[in-house]
């Protein structure tokens, strides 16, 4: 027999499903974000009801739940827990949120993009958040990965949407990530058809500047062949304590000529019958550089495929890298392979924070949204890394980095009963709440 269930609504706040936002608010209290945004003059927004800091913190609260659309703010307008966690007086409406971000993006002097990047970098530094490096022989280097990741916004009429190199219509933003943790340190939204290296040297120089706000350790810039440019090499050589690995775009160079170089200069290794790998390095002088440049090469010759089929003509694969590192060629190749981890960081921004299909129609507003997204991404990354400091989380497994989706699902979206007494707010967690110890520790670490 089916029993009828009655639905009633209490006047009390019985439960919140996003108690983890308290840790987000605690992190924001370590920044000057609200103060700096409130001091910035936004055109057409004199004496607004909602302060600029209040608007941005509300949107960051959305992003930290994996919500990017402006309309998602509406359910939180009367949510006093949302306000208390983020330390805001009143939550703006969806039109207010959209209009304020539009106005800020159009006001050049407001510099909200710069403020978000600067405050994000300063927060990582001030909290001494772990920034893990890699062994590069003589030095330990902090990886600084720069890459373009197309955003599919097909089927829309947003400003700047055009055909990307992936064959979809959308944007082609460029990102920079620091450390093995993958903190976002810089970004630029670009039209989909923009070449990856456009203004690349300026972006690289700016990225190193932001990275220096976080760490003074030696950096290792890693970029793919789309950024093979002598300008990028010159920027790295001009900066102090900056190494690089940039994959060479072979363009018209023949594979056979590199095979001859490999046979002459490299060390060969037969990895299996029918597959020989040559690895080595060459150095040579270059105009406008005060030292010899180094290229590491890997040439793979296959005469038999992996299924045992003998090939009529040898298959030659060539990979060449510009590098300032002096470690062994094989270590240089390994370090570049690790650059592929940045694809995971792209994925977390695009899917976990729901930012691939950007919410605005205006290009400048979407760029501001993306900057706010990277700020939220760093907040969640800091919380995820803090959760790994002790062995009290139910998900262990010896991981070195907590995925953003895991942080949202298990730390942000943690349910608690809300009680208020003597102007104090308390979150009471269930007896069998598996993440309680971790969430409490994270909040106490930053509160």
Buried (B, 14 or more C-beta within 10 A) or exposed (E): EEEEEEEEEEEEBEEBEBBBBBBBBBBBEBBBBBEBBEEBEBEEBEEBEBBBBBBBBBBBBBBBBBBBBBEBBEEBBEBBBBBBBBBBEEBBBBEBBBBBBBBBBBBEEBBBBEBBBBBBBBBBBEBEBBBEBBEBEEBEBBBBBBBBBBBBBEEEEBBBBBBBBBEBBBBBBBBBBBBBBBBBBBBBBBBBBBEBBEEBBEBBBBBBBBBBBBBEBBBBBBBBBBBBBBEBBBBBBEBEEBBBBBBBBBEEEEBEEBBEBBBEEBEEEEEEEBBBBBBBBBEEEEEEEEEEBBBBBBBBBBBBEEEEEEEEEBBBEBBBBBBBBEBEBBBBBBBBEBBEBBEBBBBBBBEBBBBBBBBBBBBBBBBBBBBBBBBBBBBBBBBBBBBBEEEBBEEEEEEEBBBBBBBBBBBBBBBBBBEEEEEEBEBEBEEEBBBBBBBBBBBEBBE
